[in-house]
Amino acid sequence: MIAALGSLGADERLALVLRHVDGLSIAEIADFVGKSVAATDSMLRRGRDRLRSYLLRERQEVERS
């Protein structure tokens, strides 16, 4: 999981941690990172999509082994 998080950009990683570990709202994260709520929501969606894709690729590689 650490490698998966490391595959994200710094802003995406920070936003995901603030949202899913610290429980901040999207508005709180937007204020923290200095972006609009819409931009922060998009960043979270992209980060989750990239994280999901990374983990699926890793799982497929393990299943092939």
PDBQT receptor file of N, H, CA, C and O in Angstrom, charges set to zero:
ATOM      1  N   MET A   1       0.823  -1.191   0.000  1.00  0.00    +0.000 N 
ATOM      2  CA  MET A   1       0.000   0.000   0.000  1.00  0.00    +0.000 C 
ATOM      3  C   MET A   1       0.869   1.257   0.000  1.00  0.00    +0.000 C 
ATOM      4  O   MET A   1       0.491   2.267  -0.593  1.00  0.00    +0.000 OA
ATOM      5  N   ILE A   2       2.011   1.206   0.648  1.00  0.00    +0.000 N 
ATOM      6  H   ILE A   2       2.318   0.386   1.130  1.00  0.00    +0.000 HD
ATOM      7  CA  ILE A   2       2.909   2.361   0.678  1.00  0.00    +0.000 C 
ATOM      8  C   ILE A   2       3.381   2.694  -0.726  1.00  0.00    +0.000 C 
ATOM      9  O   ILE A   2       3.421   3.865  -1.104  1.00  0.00    +0.000 OA
ATOM     10  N   ALA A   3       3.737   1.684  -1.502  1.00  0.00    +0.000 N 
ATOM     11  H   ALA A   3       3.705   0.733  -1.195  1.00  0.00    +0.000 HD
ATOM     12  CA  ALA A   3       4.170   1.915  -2.886  1.00  0.00    +0.000 C 
ATOM     13  C   ALA A   3       3.034   2.508  -3.697  1.00  0.00    +0.000 C 
ATOM     14  O   ALA A   3       3.264   3.377  -4.538  1.00  0.00    +0.000 OA
ATOM     15  N   ALA A   4       1.810   2.052  -3.458  1.00  0.00    +0.000 N 
ATOM     16  H   ALA A   4       1.624   1.346  -2.775  1.00  0.00    +0.000 HD
ATOM     17  CA  ALA A   4       0.653   2.582  -4.175  1.00  0.00    +0.000 C 
ATOM     18  C   ALA A   4       0.466   4.058  -3.860  1.00  0.00    +0.000 C 
ATOM     19  O   ALA A   4       0.238   4.860  -4.765  1.00  0.00    +0.000 OA
ATOM     20  N   LEU A   5       0.559   4.422  -2.604  1.00  0.00    +0.000 N 
ATOM     21  H   LEU A   5       0.745   3.770  -1.868  1.00  0.00    +0.000 HD
ATOM     22  CA  LEU A   5       0.453   5.833  -2.227  1.00  0.00    +0.000 C 
ATOM     23  C   LEU A   5       1.614   6.638  -2.804  1.00  0.00    +0.000 C 
ATOM     24  O   LEU A   5       1.444   7.789  -3.207  1.00  0.00    +0.000 OA
ATOM     25  N   GLY A   6       2.786   6.027  -2.839  1.00  0.00    +0.000 N 
ATOM     26  H   GLY A   6       2.924   5.092  -2.512  1.00  0.00    +0.000 HD
ATOM     27  CA  GLY A   6       3.957   6.696  -3.393  1.00  0.00    +0.000 C 
ATOM     28  C   GLY A   6       3.852   6.938  -4.883  1.00  0.00    +0.000 C 
ATOM     29  O   GLY A   6       4.567   7.781  -5.426  1.00  0.00    +0.000 OA
ATOM     30  N   SER A   7       2.964   6.208  -5.559  1.00  0.00    +0.000 N 
ATOM     31  H   SER A   7       2.383   5.523  -5.118  1.00  0.00    +0.000 HD
ATOM     32  CA  SER A   7       2.789   6.398  -6.996  1.00  0.00    +0.000 C 
ATOM     33  C   SER A   7       1.953   7.631  -7.320  1.00  0.00    +0.000 C 
ATOM     34  O   SER A   7       1.899   8.062  -8.472  1.00  0.00    +0.000 OA
ATOM     35  N   LEU A   8       1.308   8.192  -6.318  1.00  0.00    +0.000 N 
ATOM     36  H   LEU A   8       1.352   7.842  -5.382  1.00  0.00    +0.000 HD
ATOM     37  CA  LEU A   8       0.479   9.380  -6.519  1.00  0.00    +0.000 C 
ATOM     38  C   LEU A   8       1.319  10.647  -6.432  1.00  0.00    +0.000 C 
ATOM     39  O   LEU A   8       2.412  10.653  -5.867  1.00  0.00    +0.000 OA
ATOM     40  N   GLY A   9       0.790  11.699  -6.997  1.00  0.00    +0.000 N 
ATOM     41  H   GLY A   9      -0.099  11.694  -7.456  1.00  0.00    +0.000 HD
ATOM     42  CA  GLY A   9       1.420  13.000  -6.833  1.00  0.00    +0.000 C 
ATOM     43  C   GLY A   9       1.272  13.460  -5.388  1.00  0.00    +0.000 C 
ATOM     44  O   GLY A   9       0.391  12.986  -4.671  1.00  0.00    +0.000 OA
ATOM     45  N   ALA A  10       2.115  14.365  -4.966  1.00  0.00    +0.000 N 
ATOM     46  H   ALA A  10       2.831  14.751  -5.548  1.00  0.00    +0.000 HD
ATOM     47  CA  ALA A  10       2.107  14.819  -3.574  1.00  0.00    +0.000 C 
ATOM     48  C   ALA A  10       0.757  15.414  -3.176  1.00  0.00    +0.000 C 
ATOM     49  O   ALA A  10       0.259  15.132  -2.086  1.00  0.00    +0.000 OA
ATOM     50  N   ASP A  11       0.163  16.230  -4.040  1.00  0.00    +0.000 N 
ATOM     51  H   ASP A  11       0.568  16.459  -4.925  1.00  0.00    +0.000 HD
ATOM     52  CA  ASP A  11      -1.127  16.838  -3.712  1.00  0.00    +0.000 C 
ATOM     53  C   ASP A  11      -2.235  15.801  -3.594  1.00  0.00    +0.000 C 
ATOM     54  O   ASP A  11      -3.058  15.867  -2.681  1.00  0.00    +0.000 OA
ATOM     55  N   GLU A  12      -2.257  14.842  -4.518  1.00  0.00    +0.000 N 
ATOM     56  H   GLU A  12      -1.588  14.788  -5.259  1.00  0.00    +0.000 HD
ATOM     57  CA  GLU A  12      -3.269  13.791  -4.455  1.00  0.00    +0.000 C 
ATOM     58  C   GLU A  12      -3.108  12.956  -3.194  1.00  0.00    +0.000 C 
ATOM     59  O   GLU A  12      -4.088  12.647  -2.516  1.00  0.00    +0.000 OA
ATOM     60  N   ARG A  13      -1.874  12.596  -2.884  1.00  0.00    +0.000 N 
ATOM     61  H   ARG A  13      -1.078  12.848  -3.435  1.00  0.00    +0.000 HD
ATOM     62  CA  ARG A  13      -1.602  11.787  -1.686  1.00  0.00    +0.000 C 
ATOM     63  C   ARG A  13      -2.050  12.537  -0.435  1.00  0.00    +0.000 C 
ATOM     64  O   ARG A  13      -2.710  11.962   0.431  1.00  0.00    +0.000 OA
ATOM     65  N   LEU A  14      -1.694  13.816  -0.337  1.00  0.00    +0.000 N 
ATOM     66  H   LEU A  14      -1.158  14.283  -1.040  1.00  0.00    +0.000 HD
ATOM     67  CA  LEU A  14      -2.074  14.615   0.824  1.00  0.00    +0.000 C 
ATOM     68  C   LEU A  14      -3.591  14.698   0.942  1.00  0.00    +0.000 C 
ATOM     69  O   LEU A  14      -4.143  14.510   2.027  1.00  0.00    +0.000 OA
ATOM     70  N   ALA A  15      -4.262  14.977  -0.163  1.00  0.00    +0.000 N 
ATOM     71  H   ALA A  15      -3.814  15.130  -1.044  1.00  0.00    +0.000 HD
ATOM     72  CA  ALA A  15      -5.720  15.102  -0.135  1.00  0.00    +0.000 C 
ATOM     73  C   ALA A  15      -6.378  13.796   0.297  1.00  0.00    +0.000 C 
ATOM     74  O   ALA A  15      -7.314  13.809   1.096  1.00  0.00    +0.000 OA
ATOM     75  N   LEU A  16      -5.898  12.673  -0.222  1.00  0.00    +0.000 N 
ATOM     76  H   LEU A  16      -5.138  12.662  -0.872  1.00  0.00    +0.000 HD
ATOM     77  CA  LEU A  16      -6.476  11.383   0.152  1.00  0.00    +0.000 C 
ATOM     78  C   LEU A  16      -6.259  11.075   1.632  1.00  0.00    +0.000 C 
ATOM     79  O   LEU A  16      -7.163  10.576   2.304  1.00  0.00    +0.000 OA
ATOM     80  N   VAL A  17      -5.086  11.365   2.131  1.00  0.00    +0.000 N 
ATOM     81  H   VAL A  17      -4.352  11.770   1.586  1.00  0.00    +0.000 HD
ATOM     82  CA  VAL A  17      -4.810  11.119   3.557  1.00  0.00    +0.000 C 
ATOM     83  C   VAL A  17      -5.676  12.023   4.424  1.00  0.00    +0.000 C 
ATOM     84  O   VAL A  17      -6.253  11.573   5.414  1.00  0.00    +0.000 OA
ATOM     85  N   LEU A  18      -5.767  13.292   4.055  1.00  0.00    +0.000 N 
ATOM     86  H   LEU A  18      -5.298  13.657   3.251  1.00  0.00    +0.000 HD
ATOM     87  CA  LEU A  18      -6.588  14.214   4.842  1.00  0.00    +0.000 C 
ATOM     88  C   LEU A  18      -8.059  13.794   4.840  1.00  0.00    +0.000 C 
ATOM     89  O   LEU A  18      -8.756  13.944   5.843  1.00  0.00    +0.000 OA
ATOM     90  N   ARG A  19      -8.517  13.274   3.719  1.00  0.00    +0.000 N 
ATOM     91  H   ARG A  19      -7.951  13.152   2.904  1.00  0.00    +0.000 HD
ATOM     92  CA  ARG A  19      -9.919  12.874   3.600  1.00  0.00    +0.000 C 
ATOM     93  C   ARG A  19     -10.205  11.547   4.292  1.00  0.00    +0.000 C 
ATOM     94  O   ARG A  19     -11.140  11.440   5.086  1.00  0.00    +0.000 OA
ATOM     95  N   HIS A  20      -9.398  10.542   3.987  1.00  0.00    +0.000 N 
ATOM     96  H   HIS A  20      -8.638  10.629   3.342  1.00  0.00    +0.000 HD
ATOM     97  CA  HIS A  20      -9.741   9.180   4.415  1.00  0.00    +0.000 C 
ATOM     98  C   HIS A  20      -9.054   8.725   5.690  1.00  0.00    +0.000 C 
ATOM     99  O   HIS A  20      -9.486   7.748   6.302  1.00  0.00    +0.000 OA
ATOM    100  N   VAL A  21      -8.014   9.394   6.099  1.00  0.00    +0.000 N 
ATOM    101  H   VAL A  21      -7.662  10.188   5.602  1.00  0.00    +0.000 HD
ATOM    102  CA  VAL A  21      -7.356   9.049   7.366  1.00  0.00    +0.000 C 
ATOM    103  C   VAL A  21      -7.753  10.053   8.447  1.00  0.00    +0.000 C 
ATOM    104  O   VAL A  21      -8.132   9.673   9.555  1.00  0.00    +0.000 OA
ATOM    105  N   ASP A  22      -7.661  11.340   8.108  1.00  0.00    +0.000 N 
ATOM    106  H   ASP A  22      -7.353  11.649   7.208  1.00  0.00    +0.000 HD
ATOM    107  CA  ASP A  22      -7.965  12.383   9.089  1.00  0.00    +0.000 C 
ATOM    108  C   ASP A  22      -9.435  12.774   9.115  1.00  0.00    +0.000 C 
ATOM    109  O   ASP A  22      -9.883  13.418  10.064  1.00  0.00    +0.000 OA
ATOM    110  N   GLY A  23     -10.196  12.394   8.086  1.00  0.00    +0.000 N 
ATOM    111  H   GLY A  23      -9.831  11.870   7.315  1.00  0.00    +0.000 HD
ATOM    112  CA  GLY A  23     -11.631  12.634   8.087  1.00  0.00    +0.000 C 
ATOM    113  C   GLY A  23     -12.051  14.060   7.789  1.00  0.00    +0.000 C 
ATOM    114  O   GLY A  23     -13.168  14.454   8.124  1.00  0.00    +0.000 OA
ATOM    115  N   LEU A  24     -11.181  14.845   7.165  1.00  0.00    +0.000 N 
ATOM    116  H   LEU A  24     -10.273  14.525   6.892  1.00  0.00    +0.000 HD
ATOM    117  CA  LEU A  24     -11.544  16.214   6.832  1.00  0.00    +0.000 C 
ATOM    118  C   LEU A  24     -12.542  16.242   5.686  1.00  0.00    +0.000 C 
ATOM    119  O   LEU A  24     -12.560  15.347   4.841  1.00  0.00    +0.000 OA
ATOM    120  N   SER A  25     -13.369  17.276   5.665  1.00  0.00    +0.000 N 
ATOM    121  H   SER A  25     -13.354  18.004   6.351  1.00  0.00    +0.000 HD
ATOM    122  CA  SER A  25     -14.308  17.458   4.567  1.00  0.00    +0.000 C 
ATOM    123  C   SER A  25     -13.552  17.989   3.347  1.00  0.00    +0.000 C 
ATOM    124  O   SER A  25     -12.414  18.446   3.453  1.00  0.00    +0.000 OA
ATOM    125  N   ILE A  26     -14.200  17.919   2.204  1.00  0.00    +0.000 N 
ATOM    126  H   ILE A  26     -15.124  17.548   2.117  1.00  0.00    +0.000 HD
ATOM    127  CA  ILE A  26     -13.566  18.427   0.987  1.00  0.00    +0.000 C 
ATOM    128  C   ILE A  26     -13.314  19.932   1.126  1.00  0.00    +0.000 C 
ATOM    129  O   ILE A  26     -12.281  20.433   0.682  1.00  0.00    +0.000 OA
ATOM    130  N   ALA A  27     -14.244  20.640   1.734  1.00  0.00    +0.000 N 
ATOM    131  H   ALA A  27     -15.083  20.233   2.095  1.00  0.00    +0.000 HD
ATOM    132  CA  ALA A  27     -14.059  22.083   1.938  1.00  0.00    +0.000 C 
ATOM    133  C   ALA A  27     -12.862  22.369   2.854  1.00  0.00    +0.000 C 
ATOM    134  O   ALA A  27     -12.103  23.306   2.609  1.00  0.00    +0.000 OA
ATOM    135  N   GLU A  28     -12.697  21.572   3.895  1.00  0.00    +0.000 N 
ATOM    136  H   GLU A  28     -13.314  20.810   4.095  1.00  0.00    +0.000 HD
ATOM    137  CA  GLU A  28     -11.558  21.754   4.799  1.00  0.00    +0.000 C 
ATOM    138  C   GLU A  28     -10.242  21.472   4.077  1.00  0.00    +0.000 C 
ATOM    139  O   GLU A  28      -9.259  22.190   4.262  1.00  0.00    +0.000 OA
ATOM    140  N   ILE A  29     -10.229  20.433   3.259  1.00  0.00    +0.000 N 
ATOM    141  H   ILE A  29     -11.027  19.850   3.108  1.00  0.00    +0.000 HD
ATOM    142  CA  ILE A  29      -9.022  20.098   2.502  1.00  0.00    +0.000 C 
ATOM    143  C   ILE A  29      -8.710  21.213   1.513  1.00  0.00    +0.000 C 
ATOM    144  O   ILE A  29      -7.556  21.619   1.374  1.00  0.00    +0.000 OA
ATOM    145  N   ALA A  30      -9.736  21.709   0.827  1.00  0.00    +0.000 N 
ATOM    146  H   ALA A  30     -10.673  21.379   0.940  1.00  0.00    +0.000 HD
ATOM    147  CA  ALA A  30      -9.554  22.793  -0.140  1.00  0.00    +0.000 C 
ATOM    148  C   ALA A  30      -8.918  23.999   0.533  1.00  0.00    +0.000 C 
ATOM    149  O   ALA A  30      -7.995  24.604  -0.013  1.00  0.00    +0.000 OA
ATOM    150  N   ASP A  31      -9.402  24.345   1.701  1.00  0.00    +0.000 N 
ATOM    151  H   ASP A  31     -10.151  23.854   2.144  1.00  0.00    +0.000 HD
ATOM    152  CA  ASP A  31      -8.836  25.472   2.446  1.00  0.00    +0.000 C 
ATOM    153  C   ASP A  31      -7.387  25.199   2.829  1.00  0.00    +0.000 C 
ATOM    154  O   ASP A  31      -6.535  26.083   2.739  1.00  0.00    +0.000 OA
ATOM    155  N   PHE A  32      -7.115  23.977   3.255  1.00  0.00    +0.000 N 
ATOM    156  H   PHE A  32      -7.807  23.259   3.328  1.00  0.00    +0.000 HD
ATOM    157  CA  PHE A  32      -5.766  23.596   3.688  1.00  0.00    +0.000 C 
ATOM    158  C   PHE A  32      -4.766  23.662   2.545  1.00  0.00    +0.000 C 
ATOM    159  O   PHE A  32      -3.649  24.148   2.720  1.00  0.00    +0.000 OA
ATOM    160  N   VAL A  33      -5.170  23.168   1.358  1.00  0.00    +0.000 N 
ATOM    161  H   VAL A  33      -6.077  22.773   1.215  1.00  0.00    +0.000 HD
ATOM    162  CA  VAL A  33      -4.235  23.122   0.229  1.00  0.00    +0.000 C 
ATOM    163  C   VAL A  33      -4.308  24.354  -0.667  1.00  0.00    +0.000 C 
ATOM    164  O   VAL A  33      -3.518  24.493  -1.601  1.00  0.00    +0.000 OA
ATOM    165  N   GLY A  34      -5.255  25.248  -0.383  1.00  0.00    +0.000 N 
ATOM    166  H   GLY A  34      -5.897  25.135   0.376  1.00  0.00    +0.000 HD
ATOM    167  CA  GLY A  34      -5.348  26.490  -1.145  1.00  0.00    +0.000 C 
ATOM    168  C   GLY A  34      -5.924  26.318  -2.542  1.00  0.00    +0.000 C 
ATOM    169  O   GLY A  34      -5.523  27.013  -3.476  1.00  0.00    +0.000 OA
ATOM    170  N   LYS A  35      -6.863  25.394  -2.683  1.00  0.00    +0.000 N 
ATOM    171  H   LYS A  35      -7.189  24.830  -1.925  1.00  0.00    +0.000 HD
ATOM    172  CA  LYS A  35      -7.526  25.167  -3.968  1.00  0.00    +0.000 C 
ATOM    173  C   LYS A  35      -9.032  25.330  -3.777  1.00  0.00    +0.000 C 
ATOM    174  O   LYS A  35      -9.525  25.349  -2.649  1.00  0.00    +0.000 OA
ATOM    175  N   SER A  36      -9.747  25.444  -4.874  1.00  0.00    +0.000 N 
ATOM    176  H   SER A  36      -9.346  25.428  -5.791  1.00  0.00    +0.000 HD
ATOM    177  CA  SER A  36     -11.202  25.522  -4.784  1.00  0.00    +0.000 C 
ATOM    178  C   SER A  36     -11.762  24.160  -4.378  1.00  0.00    +0.000 C 
ATOM    179  O   SER A  36     -11.084  23.137  -4.479  1.00  0.00    +0.000 OA
ATOM    180  N   VAL A  37     -12.998  24.169  -3.924  1.00  0.00    +0.000 N 
ATOM    181  H   VAL A  37     -13.549  25.000  -3.843  1.00  0.00    +0.000 HD
ATOM    182  CA  VAL A  37     -13.659  22.915  -3.556  1.00  0.00    +0.000 C 
ATOM    183  C   VAL A  37     -13.765  22.015  -4.784  1.00  0.00    +0.000 C 
ATOM    184  O   VAL A  37     -13.524  20.811  -4.691  1.00  0.00    +0.000 OA
ATOM    185  N   ALA A  38     -14.121  22.582  -5.926  1.00  0.00    +0.000 N 
ATOM    186  H   ALA A  38     -14.317  23.560  -6.002  1.00  0.00    +0.000 HD
ATOM    187  CA  ALA A  38     -14.250  21.786  -7.156  1.00  0.00    +0.000 C 
ATOM    188  C   ALA A  38     -12.915  21.168  -7.552  1.00  0.00    +0.000 C 
ATOM    189  O   ALA A  38     -12.860  19.993  -7.916  1.00  0.00    +0.000 OA
ATOM    190  N   ALA A  39     -11.843  21.947  -7.485  1.00  0.00    +0.000 N 
ATOM    191  H   ALA A  39     -11.888  22.902  -7.189  1.00  0.00    +0.000 HD
ATOM    192  CA  ALA A  39     -10.511  21.430  -7.836  1.00  0.00    +0.000 C 
ATOM    193  C   ALA A  39     -10.083  20.338  -6.861  1.00  0.00    +0.000 C 
ATOM    194  O   ALA A  39      -9.474  19.347  -7.263  1.00  0.00    +0.000 OA
ATOM    195  N   THR A  40     -10.395  20.517  -5.600  1.00  0.00    +0.000 N 
ATOM    196  H   THR A  40     -10.890  21.323  -5.274  1.00  0.00    +0.000 HD
ATOM    197  CA  THR A  40     -10.039  19.523  -4.580  1.00  0.00    +0.000 C 
ATOM    198  C   THR A  40     -10.833  18.238  -4.784  1.00  0.00    +0.000 C 
ATOM    199  O   THR A  40     -10.289  17.141  -4.657  1.00  0.00    +0.000 OA
ATOM    200  N   ASP A  41     -12.113  18.371  -5.098  1.00  0.00    +0.000 N 
ATOM    201  H   ASP A  41     -12.555  19.262  -5.201  1.00  0.00    +0.000 HD
ATOM    202  CA  ASP A  41     -12.934  17.194  -5.370  1.00  0.00    +0.000 C 
ATOM    203  C   ASP A  41     -12.381  16.429  -6.571  1.00  0.00    +0.000 C 
ATOM    204  O   ASP A  41     -12.306  15.201  -6.542  1.00  0.00    +0.000 OA
ATOM    205  N   SER A  42     -11.996  17.143  -7.619  1.00  0.00    +0.000 N 
ATOM    206  H   SER A  42     -12.056  18.141  -7.643  1.00  0.00    +0.000 HD
ATOM    207  CA  SER A  42     -11.403  16.498  -8.800  1.00  0.00    +0.000 C 
ATOM    208  C   SER A  42     -10.098  15.798  -8.449  1.00  0.00    +0.000 C 
ATOM    209  O   SER A  42      -9.839  14.686  -8.908  1.00  0.00    +0.000 OA
ATOM    210  N   MET A  43      -9.280  16.450  -7.638  1.00  0.00    +0.000 N 
ATOM    211  H   MET A  43      -9.490  17.354  -7.265  1.00  0.00    +0.000 HD
ATOM    212  CA  MET A  43      -8.004  15.872  -7.230  1.00  0.00    +0.000 C 
ATOM    213  C   MET A  43      -8.227  14.573  -6.446  1.00  0.00    +0.000 C 
ATOM    214  O   MET A  43      -7.507  13.594  -6.643  1.00  0.00    +0.000 OA
ATOM    215  N   LEU A  44      -9.221  14.570  -5.565  1.00  0.00    +0.000 N 
ATOM    216  H   LEU A  44      -9.806  15.365  -5.405  1.00  0.00    +0.000 HD
ATOM    217  CA  LEU A  44      -9.540  13.360  -4.808  1.00  0.00    +0.000 C 
ATOM    218  C   LEU A  44     -10.013  12.245  -5.729  1.00  0.00    +0.000 C 
ATOM    219  O   LEU A  44      -9.616  11.092  -5.563  1.00  0.00    +0.000 OA
ATOM    220  N   ARG A  45     -10.847  12.576  -6.688  1.00  0.00    +0.000 N 
ATOM    221  H   ARG A  45     -11.170  13.513  -6.823  1.00  0.00    +0.000 HD
ATOM    222  CA  ARG A  45     -11.337  11.562  -7.630  1.00  0.00    +0.000 C 
ATOM    223  C   ARG A  45     -10.189  10.983  -8.444  1.00  0.00    +0.000 C 
ATOM    224  O   ARG A  45     -10.089   9.767  -8.604  1.00  0.00    +0.000 OA
ATOM    225  N   ARG A  46      -9.320  11.855  -8.962  1.00  0.00    +0.000 N 
ATOM    226  H   ARG A  46      -9.401  12.843  -8.832  1.00  0.00    +0.000 HD
ATOM    227  CA  ARG A  46      -8.165  11.376  -9.730  1.00  0.00    +0.000 C 
ATOM    228  C   ARG A  46      -7.264  10.509  -8.868  1.00  0.00    +0.000 C 
ATOM    229  O   ARG A  46      -6.795   9.462  -9.314  1.00  0.00    +0.000 OA
ATOM    230  N   GLY A  47      -7.021  10.935  -7.650  1.00  0.00    +0.000 N 
ATOM    231  H   GLY A  47      -7.402  11.785  -7.287  1.00  0.00    +0.000 HD
ATOM    232  CA  GLY A  47      -6.161  10.171  -6.745  1.00  0.00    +0.000 C 
ATOM    233  C   GLY A  47      -6.723   8.802  -6.450  1.00  0.00    +0.000 C 
ATOM    234  O   GLY A  47      -5.993   7.811  -6.473  1.00  0.00    +0.000 OA
ATOM    235  N   ARG A  48      -8.031   8.733  -6.169  1.00  0.00    +0.000 N 
ATOM    236  H   ARG A  48      -8.623   9.538  -6.151  1.00  0.00    +0.000 HD
ATOM    237  CA  ARG A  48      -8.660   7.434  -5.915  1.00  0.00    +0.000 C 
ATOM    238  C   ARG A  48      -8.609   6.549  -7.150  1.00  0.00    +0.000 C 
ATOM    239  O   ARG A  48      -8.352   5.349  -7.048  1.00  0.00    +0.000 OA
ATOM    240  N   ASP A  49      -8.853   7.139  -8.321  1.00  0.00    +0.000 N 
ATOM    241  H   ASP A  49      -9.062   8.113  -8.404  1.00  0.00    +0.000 HD
ATOM    242  CA  ASP A  49      -8.793   6.363  -9.566  1.00  0.00    +0.000 C 
ATOM    243  C   ASP A  49      -7.389   5.813  -9.808  1.00  0.00    +0.000 C 
ATOM    244  O   ASP A  49      -7.232   4.648 -10.172  1.00  0.00    +0.000 OA
ATOM    245  N   ARG A  50      -6.376   6.642  -9.609  1.00  0.00    +0.000 N 
ATOM    246  H   ARG A  50      -6.503   7.589  -9.313  1.00  0.00    +0.000 HD
ATOM    247  CA  ARG A  50      -4.991   6.194  -9.808  1.00  0.00    +0.000 C 
ATOM    248  C   ARG A  50      -4.597   5.137  -8.790  1.00  0.00    +0.000 C 
ATOM    249  O   ARG A  50      -3.917   4.168  -9.126  1.00  0.00    +0.000 OA
ATOM    250  N   LEU A  51      -5.020   5.322  -7.560  1.00  0.00    +0.000 N 
ATOM    251  H   LEU A  51      -5.573   6.109  -7.287  1.00  0.00    +0.000 HD
ATOM    252  CA  LEU A  51      -4.725   4.349  -6.510  1.00  0.00    +0.000 C 
ATOM    253  C   LEU A  51      -5.388   3.007  -6.834  1.00  0.00    +0.000 C 
ATOM    254  O   LEU A  51      -4.760   1.954  -6.719  1.00  0.00    +0.000 OA
ATOM    255  N   ARG A  52      -6.649   3.053  -7.235  1.00  0.00    +0.000 N 
ATOM    256  H   ARG A  52      -7.159   3.908  -7.328  1.00  0.00    +0.000 HD
ATOM    257  CA  ARG A  52      -7.372   1.835  -7.607  1.00  0.00    +0.000 C 
ATOM    258  C   ARG A  52      -6.682   1.132  -8.776  1.00  0.00    +0.000 C 
ATOM    259  O   ARG A  52      -6.496  -0.085  -8.741  1.00  0.00    +0.000 OA
ATOM    260  N   SER A  53      -6.304   1.880  -9.800  1.00  0.00    +0.000 N 
ATOM    261  H   SER A  53      -6.455   2.868  -9.829  1.00  0.00    +0.000 HD
ATOM    262  CA  SER A  53      -5.631   1.288 -10.965  1.00  0.00    +0.000 C 
ATOM    263  C   SER A  53      -4.316   0.640 -10.573  1.00  0.00    +0.000 C 
ATOM    264  O   SER A  53      -4.012  -0.467 -11.016  1.00  0.00    +0.000 OA
ATOM    265  N   TYR A  54      -3.537   1.317  -9.748  1.00  0.00    +0.000 N 
ATOM    266  H   TYR A  54      -3.785   2.217  -9.387  1.00  0.00    +0.000 HD
ATOM    267  CA  TYR A  54      -2.256   0.782  -9.296  1.00  0.00    +0.000 C 
ATOM    268  C   TYR A  54      -2.465  -0.536  -8.553  1.00  0.00    +0.000 C 
ATOM    269  O   TYR A  54      -1.773  -1.521  -8.812  1.00  0.00    +0.000 OA
ATOM    270  N   LEU A  55      -3.419  -0.545  -7.633  1.00  0.00    +0.000 N 
ATOM    271  H   LEU A  55      -3.981   0.255  -7.422  1.00  0.00    +0.000 HD
ATOM    272  CA  LEU A  55      -3.650  -1.738  -6.832  1.00  0.00    +0.000 C 
ATOM    273  C   LEU A  55      -4.182  -2.892  -7.683  1.00  0.00    +0.000 C 
ATOM    274  O   LEU A  55      -3.822  -4.045  -7.447  1.00  0.00    +0.000 OA
ATOM    275  N   LEU A  56      -5.025  -2.600  -8.662  1.00  0.00    +0.000 N 
ATOM    276  H   LEU A  56      -5.317  -1.663  -8.854  1.00  0.00    +0.000 HD
ATOM    277  CA  LEU A  56      -5.508  -3.650  -9.559  1.00  0.00    +0.000 C 
ATOM    278  C   LEU A  56      -4.368  -4.239 -10.388  1.00  0.00    +0.000 C 
ATOM    279  O   LEU A  56      -4.298  -5.455 -10.566  1.00  0.00    +0.000 OA
ATOM    280  N   ARG A  57      -3.476  -3.390 -10.894  1.00  0.00    +0.000 N 
ATOM    281  H   ARG A  57      -3.532  -2.402 -10.749  1.00  0.00    +0.000 HD
ATOM    282  CA  ARG A  57      -2.311  -3.888 -11.646  1.00  0.00    +0.000 C 
ATOM    283  C   ARG A  57      -1.448  -4.778 -10.776  1.00  0.00    +0.000 C 
ATOM    284  O   ARG A  57      -1.002  -5.835 -11.222  1.00  0.00    +0.000 OA
ATOM    285  N   GLU A  58      -1.206  -4.365  -9.540  1.00  0.00    +0.000 N 
ATOM    286  H   GLU A  58      -1.568  -3.506  -9.179  1.00  0.00    +0.000 HD
ATOM    287  CA  GLU A  58      -0.394  -5.158  -8.623  1.00  0.00    +0.000 C 
ATOM    288  C   GLU A  58      -1.056  -6.509  -8.356  1.00  0.00    +0.000 C 
ATOM    289  O   GLU A  58      -0.386  -7.541  -8.333  1.00  0.00    +0.000 OA
ATOM    290  N   ARG A  59      -2.354  -6.496  -8.157  1.00  0.00    +0.000 N 
ATOM    291  H   ARG A  59      -2.898  -5.657  -8.175  1.00  0.00    +0.000 HD
ATOM    292  CA  ARG A  59      -3.082  -7.735  -7.896  1.00  0.00    +0.000 C 
ATOM    293  C   ARG A  59      -3.007  -8.679  -9.094  1.00  0.00    +0.000 C 
ATOM    294  O   ARG A  59      -2.822  -9.885  -8.923  1.00  0.00    +0.000 OA
ATOM    295  N   GLN A  60      -3.147  -8.145 -10.286  1.00  0.00    +0.000 N 
ATOM    296  H   GLN A  60      -3.297  -7.166 -10.424  1.00  0.00    +0.000 HD
ATOM    297  CA  GLN A  60      -3.056  -8.969 -11.491  1.00  0.00    +0.000 C 
ATOM    298  C   GLN A  60      -1.668  -9.577 -11.647  1.00  0.00    +0.000 C 
ATOM    299  O   GLN A  60      -1.537 -10.728 -12.065  1.00  0.00    +0.000 OA
ATOM    300  N   GLU A  61      -0.637  -8.815 -11.315  1.00  0.00    +0.000 N 
ATOM    301  H   GLU A  61      -0.743  -7.881 -10.976  1.00  0.00    +0.000 HD
ATOM    302  CA  GLU A  61       0.727  -9.344 -11.382  1.00  0.00    +0.000 C 
ATOM    303  C   GLU A  61       0.936 -10.482 -10.394  1.00  0.00    +0.000 C 
ATOM    304  O   GLU A  61       1.585 -11.477 -10.716  1.00  0.00    +0.000 OA
ATOM    305  N   VAL A  62       0.393 -10.340  -9.205  1.00  0.00    +0.000 N 
ATOM    306  H   VAL A  62      -0.134  -9.532  -8.943  1.00  0.00    +0.000 HD
ATOM    307  CA  VAL A  62       0.506 -11.376  -8.184  1.00  0.00    +0.000 C 
ATOM    308  C   VAL A  62      -0.249 -12.630  -8.628  1.00  0.00    +0.000 C 
ATOM    309  O   VAL A  62       0.241 -13.744  -8.442  1.00  0.00    +0.000 OA
ATOM    310  N   GLU A  63      -1.417 -12.461  -9.202  1.00  0.00    +0.000 N 
ATOM    311  H   GLU A  63      -1.815 -11.556  -9.353  1.00  0.00    +0.000 HD
ATOM    312  CA  GLU A  63      -2.209 -13.606  -9.657  1.00  0.00    +0.000 C 
ATOM    313  C   GLU A  63      -1.525 -14.343 -10.800  1.00  0.00    +0.000 C 
ATOM    314  O   GLU A  63      -1.694 -15.555 -10.932  1.00  0.00    +0.000 OA
ATOM    315  N   ARG A  64      -0.755 -13.639 -11.634  1.00  0.00    +0.000 N 
ATOM    316  H   ARG A  64      -0.619 -12.654 -11.527  1.00  0.00    +0.000 HD
ATOM    317  CA  ARG A  64      -0.037 -14.268 -12.737  1.00  0.00    +0.000 C 
ATOM    318  C   ARG A  64       1.186 -15.059 -12.256  1.00  0.00    +0.000 C 
ATOM    319  O   ARG A  64       1.662 -15.963 -12.943  1.00  0.00    +0.000 OA
ATOM    320  N   SER A  65       1.674 -14.713 -11.096  1.00  0.00    +0.000 N 
ATOM    321  H   SER A  65       1.287 -13.978 -10.538  1.00  0.00    +0.000 HD
ATOM    322  CA  SER A  65       2.894 -15.365 -10.568  1.00  0.00    +0.000 C 
ATOM    323  C   SER A  65       2.622 -16.747 -10.054  1.00  0.00    +0.000 C 
ATOM    324  O   SER A  65       3.537 -17.422  -9.581  1.00  0.00    +0.000 OA
TER     325      SER A  65
